[in-house]
Amino acid sequence: MNSKLNFSSKFKLANIFSLIIFSISVIFIIFKGLNYGIDFKGGTLIELRTDNTNASAIRTLLNEMNLGDVNVKKFGKDGDYLIKVEQKENDNNKIIPKIKNNLSNNLNNEVNFRRVENVGPKVSSELLQSGIIAISLSLAAMLFYIWIRFEWQFSIGSIIALFHDVVITLGIFSVLSLEINLSIIAAVLTIVGYSMNDTVVIYDRIRENLNKYNRLNISEIADLSINDTLARTIITSATTLLALLSIFILGGEILRGFSFAMILGVVIGTYSSIFVASPMLKFFKVTYKTLEKEEEKIVP
Amino acid sequence: MLNFSKIKTLTIYLIFCFIAFFSVLNFQKNDSLYIDKKINLGLDLQGGSYLLLEINSDTLVQEKIQDKVIPIKKLLKENNVNYSNFKINNQSLSLDISDINKFDLLFYSRTDNSVNPYIDNYRSFELDYKNDTNNQIKISFSKFGLLTINNSALKQSIEIIRRRIDDVGTKEPTILQRGEKRILIELPGLKDPERIKALLGKTAQLNFRLVSKNSEFGIDKLISENGEKLNVSKRIIMSGENLIDAQPNINNQNNEPTVSFTLDRLGAQKFGRATTDNVGKRLAIVLDGEIVSAPSINEPITSGNGMISGNFSFQEATDLALLLRSGALPTPLLVVEERTVGPDLGEDSIKSGKISLIVGFILVILFMLYKYKVFGLIANMALIANLLMLIGILTILEATLTLPGIAGIILTVGMAVDANVLIFERIREELKTEKSIIHAFDTGYSKAKITVLDANITTLIAAVILFAFGSGPVKGFAITLGIGIITTLFTAYFLARHLTSLVILNSKNKEIKI
């Protein structure tokens, strides 16, 4: 590929676009909120398989039990259902056998309980907390790594891009009311790693080109560098997306949310390393002199 | 970068073969080989139950502070320290004292202090006191005193849980301490954890106490197994600690399930004395504050053997015997997290995991062949080697493979080609300006090196943090992702580079396309 696309002319437009999507995401996350799963909210989850039953029969049975907020939905194949019961008390454990008995006795069909999970309120709030810490810590670690390897302008630029990716991914989850559970946190962290990976490749080239062509301004350098690495960016995104699509389509219900988050993340991450991380360097007025100064500092 | 000495080449391929060999171990059916290493399947893949229990040491602390009442009073009397207004609060004691200096000396004495022992490990006393107002002091456990109580309760609980679970006969249970208050239990293959939960939900504190006729001071009003209201004395004749064995039985006379028990020497003595002195009275057998039965004492029991009957089903009798054999838990346990996966869901997960891995793999391989032709083949060979090494290292570490872990492997397949793509694209650029093909490849490899490292280290950072903070299945994902990065670097910079050098050096500077 020998592309000479003019990316920098679209920077402004892209930034406005990003800003709008970012703001919408923030608004959704704040006002609509995230649909936390039982990992983070506490409660009981039951996955069951049964023939000739519809969700409303299950719903009716459970509503009679007066359990509070009950959610029954189809899960993958016909006859597979996922039941979620809100956590009402501290000790939720006695309701699991009650629900199981009620369903096996009254559904007129054999019920196979494939998965039962219960997370207490204390554990769920701890899990949420450690999830937030993990994401913040990974952002901080990336900030530090880029700061060491490059200059602070690059470091701030890449973090803003990462932040952009994480918030928009979560925003889309909020808009679509998709569940946030432990594996989504894993996906978000992997997105952080992937997006950073993408950004670093372009930054690396920008740094190299800044040294090589010190007559060019940062927009030209960015253009050149993005074009230089464009083939790689596309190929790597493509192979990663192929692998992820394979998980999304064939990996089963449990991995669906995870792979969906990752697919979103790869697309947004690829976009952001070109259209968010690179313009940030222009914003910080990076020139080849920025690099020189740093080098002088290192070698006294 | 394209020169490989023979030793170097040999070492690279030896390392590869050594690690890849281990991946083969997972595919043999029987464990007949000398090396018995395999990747373990996580509970989400093989089915089973995961329970997280929490001890609650509050009641224990209450009991322990009450145990201090008599020794403290005795200490004060013996040393002529006047006190008044002695009160037992929830987790502390308060009293008015006139000579606080003298009390302080006694309280924090390091020699023969049985009331407030000095804990050497923590360099702290077991108890602390606070001087609130002029003369009133408040005694409670020190931070480390509480820690000691908590830790010993936790250790003891783990021991008793292990006994109970072993007694039920589940295969290969894992019982581990998690943090300061929690115990993690993994029960592979268990489909329904309700029985285990029921067994662990009982502390099984067994007491033998006399039933008293009048409602005098120091009695508990309890309801017997057949609804009778009884006044049971607080004084404990004998407790479950003195039990050395308990077994379920069927009573020959009325075919009722019962539990027979055997006492140790001390227990037999206590029990013998009490039953001799109280013939004709009723004896309440109290389990966790509830009466199991309250039979009359017909004759002294001095043999140290006894029997408990109380309208049990045989299952109940079996469970009671099991609980009594294993001993009492020091505190109640609360199930704070529970995850059970049925074996068929686990099988389905493995199946779909395998299919998506194979499909993802084939798609990536075809894409690379289409994009890079010969060099695509090299990248693909590196990818296969990468996968073998990844599985090999997981086997060597005997890591646990979870469903997210499989996702991590698939993701590695997708991202692993990145290193080779970076290198190949760089070489392509170099070929534009460089006349010597060998030289172009050489500079291509060395220039891409920094970028490849930078790019992979960032993902590695994410994997490490995920491993540190993730729980259960997510940890499995972090492990495969992290190891995947290391094998990727190895295969790209050693294996693929060597293969590339073979192609280049044999082409003798003919036209080469990439």
Interface residues (C-beta under 8 A of the other chain):
Chain A: E47 R49 N90 D91 N93 I96 P97 N112 F113 R114 R115 V116 E117 N118 V119 G120 K122 V123 L127 S130 G131 I133 A134 L137 S138 A141 M142 Y145 R149 L182 S183 I185 A186 L189 T190 V192 G193 Y194 M196 N197 D198 V200 V201 D204 R205 D228 T229 A231 R232 I235 T236 A238 T239 T240 L241 L242 A243 L244 L245 S246 I247 I249 L250 G251 G252 I254 L255 F258 S259 M262
Chain B: D44 L52 E54 D192 E194 K197 G201 L334 V335 V336 E337 E338 R339 T340 V341 G342 D344 L345 D348 S349 S352 G353 I355 S356 L357 V359 G360 F361 L363 V364 F367 M368 K371 L403 P404 I406 A407 I410 L411 V413 G414 M415 V417 D418 V421 L422 E425 R428 E429 I450 T451 D454 A455 N456 I457 T458 T459 L460 I461 A462 A463 I465 L466 A468 F469 G470 S471 G472 P473 V474 F477 A478 L481
